[in-house]
Amino acid sequence: MGVRSDLDANFDFEIVDEFLDHYSIMVDSMEVMILDLAKPNMYKRSVDELFRVFHNIKSASGFLNMEPMARLSGFVEDILESLRQTDELGNEEVISWLLNISDMYAVWQDDLKLDNELSKIKYSLLKIPDLEK
């Protein structure tokens, strides 16, 4: 039984369907917001929006008992909170790391669509990028 079957068996259809719709929108919008971290006129808005996205995914995936997703989302949320405290533009290392994080969420989106188990988190994603370059 895959992650989608597990969700359908344990939660109301409307809750699962709403999560999947919102998750898809958030995953599809991540890359643009991440790339906008390098733009002076978009930095503040993008970092705030990314923080909100990961906070929402953390909350929803925690409620739905998708622990790997909830944990990674909380980890990313903490990094984004650090970025929110500075006016420095996103550096290449941070942007690259966030793009790799985005790719992980896209893999999970496919796992949900194909009713697979959630793929394992790549170890390299757990290495905090240098936020001060």
Residue frames as qw, qx, qy, qz and C-alpha x, y, z in Angstrom:
[[0.000, 0.890, 0.456, 0.000, 0.00, 0.00, 0.00],
 [0.441, 0.359, 0.007, 0.823, 1.40, 3.38, -1.02],
 [0.121, -0.155, -0.368, 0.909, 1.18, 6.76, 0.65],
 [0.375, -0.094, -0.256, -0.886, -1.97, 7.78, -1.25],
 [0.625, -0.271, -0.695, -0.233, -3.78, 4.57, -0.31],
 [0.430, -0.238, -0.639, 0.592, -2.74, 5.08, 3.29],
 [0.081, 0.052, 0.140, -0.986, -4.09, 8.64, 3.27],
 [0.514, -0.153, -0.452, -0.713, -7.36, 7.54, 1.67],
 [0.613, -0.260, -0.745, 0.029, -7.77, 4.75, 4.24],
 [0.448, -0.320, -0.557, 0.622, -7.14, 6.98, 7.25],
 [0.009, -0.347, -0.155, 0.925, -8.55, 10.40, 6.37],
 [0.465, 0.667, 0.452, -0.366, -11.65, 11.91, 4.85],
 [0.625, 0.424, 0.447, 0.479, -11.50, 12.18, 1.05],
 [0.129, 0.953, 0.167, 0.218, -12.04, 15.95, 1.13],
 [0.462, -0.821, 0.269, 0.198, -9.07, 16.49, 3.46],
 [0.697, -0.141, 0.532, 0.460, -6.78, 14.35, 1.29],
 [0.490, 0.640, 0.443, 0.393, -8.00, 15.93, -1.93],
 [0.050, -0.996, -0.033, -0.066, -7.55, 19.46, -0.56],
 [0.571, -0.639, 0.394, 0.331, -4.03, 18.62, 0.65],
 [0.678, 0.119, 0.548, 0.475, -3.07, 17.17, -2.74],
 [0.325, 0.841, 0.318, 0.293, -4.42, 20.20, -4.60],
 [0.205, -0.970, 0.130, 0.008, -2.61, 22.69, -2.36],
 [0.697, -0.430, 0.449, 0.358, 0.57, 20.59, -2.27],
 [0.656, 0.404, 0.457, 0.445, 0.68, 20.53, -6.06],
 [0.154, 0.947, 0.135, 0.249, 0.30, 24.30, -6.28],
 [0.439, -0.852, 0.263, 0.110, 3.00, 24.88, -3.66],
 [0.744, -0.184, 0.490, 0.415, 5.48, 22.48, -5.29],
 [0.554, 0.600, 0.401, 0.415, 4.86, 24.00, -8.72],
 [0.040, 0.969, 0.054, 0.237, 5.54, 27.51, -7.39],
 [0.721, -0.605, 0.101, 0.322, 8.67, 26.77, -5.32],
 [0.717, 0.113, 0.250, 0.641, 11.27, 27.06, -8.08],
 [0.197, 0.754, 0.213, 0.589, 10.25, 30.56, -9.17],
 [0.451, -0.880, -0.022, -0.150, 10.24, 31.83, -5.58],
 [0.811, -0.381, 0.164, 0.413, 13.65, 30.25, -4.94],
 [0.587, 0.333, 0.249, 0.695, 15.18, 31.86, -8.03],
 [0.041, -0.867, -0.198, -0.456, 13.64, 35.19, -7.00],
 [0.668, -0.683, -0.090, 0.281, 15.77, 35.13, -3.82],
 [0.623, -0.063, 0.197, 0.754, 18.64, 36.46, -5.95],
 [0.143, 0.617, 0.353, 0.689, 16.61, 39.51, -7.04],
 [0.154, 0.005, -0.428, 0.891, 16.80, 42.57, -4.76],
 [0.412, -0.108, -0.048, -0.903, 13.23, 43.65, -5.48],
 [0.779, -0.143, -0.450, -0.412, 11.82, 40.14, -4.86],
 [0.361, 0.227, -0.812, 0.400, 13.91, 38.82, -1.95],
 [0.254, -0.091, 0.584, -0.765, 11.69, 39.79, 0.99],
 [0.742, 0.111, -0.015, -0.661, 8.47, 38.68, -0.65],
 [0.744, 0.254, -0.599, -0.151, 9.97, 35.39, -1.86],
 [0.263, 0.202, -0.827, 0.454, 11.59, 34.40, 1.43],
 [0.423, -0.024, 0.474, -0.772, 8.36, 35.18, 3.31],
 [0.797, 0.188, -0.172, -0.548, 6.27, 33.22, 0.82],
 [0.614, 0.265, -0.741, 0.056, 8.67, 30.25, 0.87],
 [0.046, -0.167, 0.759, -0.628, 8.54, 30.27, 4.67],
 [0.630, 0.075, 0.248, -0.732, 4.73, 30.18, 4.50],
 [0.772, 0.260, -0.470, -0.339, 4.78, 27.33, 1.96],
 [0.476, 0.212, -0.815, 0.254, 7.06, 25.15, 4.06],
 [0.249, -0.094, 0.616, -0.741, 5.15, 26.00, 7.24],
 [0.740, 0.127, 0.017, -0.661, 1.89, 24.94, 5.56],
 [0.741, 0.244, -0.612, -0.128, 3.41, 21.71, 4.24],
 [0.177, 0.234, -0.811, 0.505, 4.87, 20.97, 7.68],
 [0.454, -0.023, 0.470, -0.757, 1.51, 21.45, 9.36],
 [0.804, 0.205, -0.138, -0.540, -0.53, 19.50, 6.82],
 [0.674, 0.291, -0.679, 0.005, 1.92, 16.62, 6.44],
 [0.004, -0.223, 0.781, -0.583, 2.23, 16.37, 10.23],
 [0.632, 0.048, 0.307, -0.710, -1.55, 16.14, 10.54],
 [0.860, 0.297, -0.224, -0.349, -1.59, 13.46, 7.82],
 [0.816, -0.412, 0.402, 0.057, 1.20, 11.49, 9.55],
 [0.792, 0.537, -0.063, 0.282, 3.71, 11.89, 6.71],
 [0.624, -0.715, 0.047, 0.312, 6.66, 12.21, 9.06],
 [0.647, -0.021, 0.273, 0.711, 9.55, 12.50, 6.57],
 [0.189, 0.648, 0.356, 0.646, 7.79, 15.38, 4.81],
 [0.396, -0.886, -0.205, -0.123, 6.86, 17.08, 8.08],
 [0.703, -0.534, 0.084, 0.461, 10.41, 16.82, 9.42],
 [0.533, 0.164, 0.310, 0.770, 12.11, 18.10, 6.27],
 [0.008, 0.785, 0.359, 0.504, 9.59, 20.93, 6.05],
 [0.520, -0.841, -0.113, 0.093, 10.36, 21.96, 9.63],
 [0.697, -0.268, 0.204, 0.633, 14.09, 21.84, 8.91],
 [0.352, 0.418, 0.373, 0.749, 13.68, 24.05, 5.82],
 [0.228, -0.876, -0.339, -0.258, 11.32, 26.36, 7.70],
 [0.613, -0.688, -0.021, 0.388, 14.06, 26.95, 10.31],
 [0.549, -0.025, 0.318, 0.772, 16.60, 27.84, 7.60],
 [0.117, 0.638, 0.442, 0.620, 14.11, 30.18, 5.94],
 [0.403, -0.875, -0.263, 0.050, 13.45, 31.86, 9.29],
 [0.594, -0.452, 0.146, 0.649, 17.19, 32.60, 9.49],
 [0.362, 0.260, 0.452, 0.773, 17.06, 34.05, 5.97],
 [0.107, -0.825, -0.470, -0.295, 14.08, 36.21, 6.92],
 [0.500, -0.779, -0.137, 0.352, 16.23, 37.88, 9.59],
 [0.434, -0.367, 0.333, 0.752, 18.64, 39.29, 7.02],
 [0.458, 0.773, 0.071, -0.432, 18.39, 41.59, 4.04],
 [0.180, -0.463, 0.748, 0.439, 21.18, 39.73, 2.27],
 [0.732, 0.332, -0.301, -0.513, 20.15, 38.28, -1.06],
 [0.952, -0.103, 0.282, -0.055, 20.13, 34.52, -1.36],
 [0.084, -0.663, 0.669, 0.327, 23.60, 33.30, -2.26],
 [0.574, 0.336, -0.641, -0.382, 24.35, 30.63, -4.86],
 [0.169, 0.112, -0.951, 0.232, 24.78, 27.87, -2.25],
 [0.342, 0.221, 0.620, -0.671, 21.45, 28.62, -0.56],
 [0.618, 0.396, -0.128, -0.667, 19.60, 28.86, -3.86],
 [0.464, 0.306, -0.807, -0.202, 21.13, 25.62, -5.11],
 [0.008, 0.005, 0.913, -0.407, 20.25, 23.85, -1.85],
 [0.463, 0.313, 0.414, -0.718, 16.67, 25.12, -1.97],
 [0.606, 0.380, -0.428, -0.553, 16.33, 23.99, -5.60],
 [0.331, 0.162, -0.929, 0.031, 17.44, 20.51, -4.51],
 [0.224, 0.168, 0.734, -0.619, 14.88, 20.67, -1.69],
 [0.568, 0.369, -0.008, -0.735, 12.25, 21.62, -4.26],
 [0.501, 0.294, -0.749, -0.320, 13.25, 18.58, -6.32],
 [0.046, 0.004, -0.942, 0.332, 12.66, 16.34, -3.28],
 [0.408, 0.323, 0.486, -0.702, 9.14, 17.70, -2.93],
 [0.584, 0.403, -0.369, -0.600, 8.53, 17.09, -6.64],
 [0.309, 0.169, -0.935, -0.032, 9.65, 13.46, -6.15],
 [0.151, 0.188, 0.810, -0.534, 7.18, 13.17, -3.28],
 [0.529, 0.371, 0.045, -0.762, 4.49, 14.67, -5.50],
 [0.549, 0.290, -0.689, -0.375, 5.13, 11.85, -7.97],
 [0.113, 0.036, -0.949, 0.293, 5.10, 9.32, -5.11],
 [0.371, 0.274, 0.528, -0.713, 1.66, 10.59, -4.12],
 [0.591, 0.398, -0.243, -0.658, 0.35, 10.44, -7.71],
 [0.560, 0.288, -0.753, -0.192, 1.72, 6.93, -8.29],
 [0.826, -0.453, 0.017, -0.334, 0.71, 5.66, -4.85],
 [0.700, 0.269, -0.535, 0.389, 4.30, 4.75, -3.95],
 [0.618, -0.606, -0.286, 0.412, 5.86, 4.96, -0.51],
 [0.026, 0.991, -0.119, -0.055, 7.46, 8.35, 0.13],
 [0.750, 0.452, -0.287, 0.389, 10.99, 8.33, -1.26],
 [0.693, -0.463, -0.213, 0.510, 13.85, 8.58, 1.22],
 [0.004, -0.993, 0.063, 0.104, 15.28, 12.03, 1.91],
 [0.734, 0.476, -0.228, 0.428, 18.65, 12.51, 0.26],
 [0.676, -0.478, -0.236, 0.509, 21.32, 12.90, 2.93],
 [0.409, 0.167, 0.107, 0.891, 22.85, 15.89, 1.09],
 [0.189, -0.694, -0.355, -0.598, 19.67, 17.88, 1.79],
 [0.648, -0.694, -0.300, 0.091, 20.36, 17.73, 5.52],
 [0.590, -0.113, -0.053, 0.798, 23.60, 19.70, 5.20],
 [0.005, 0.902, 0.293, -0.316, 22.82, 23.32, 6.05],
 [0.578, 0.588, 0.117, 0.553, 24.11, 25.68, 3.37],
 [0.398, -0.203, -0.195, 0.873, 26.37, 28.62, 4.29],
 [0.062, 0.842, 0.536, -0.004, 23.88, 31.42, 4.83],
 [0.228, -0.873, -0.001, 0.431, 26.48, 34.20, 5.01],
 [0.574, -0.004, 0.461, 0.677, 28.26, 34.10, 1.66]]
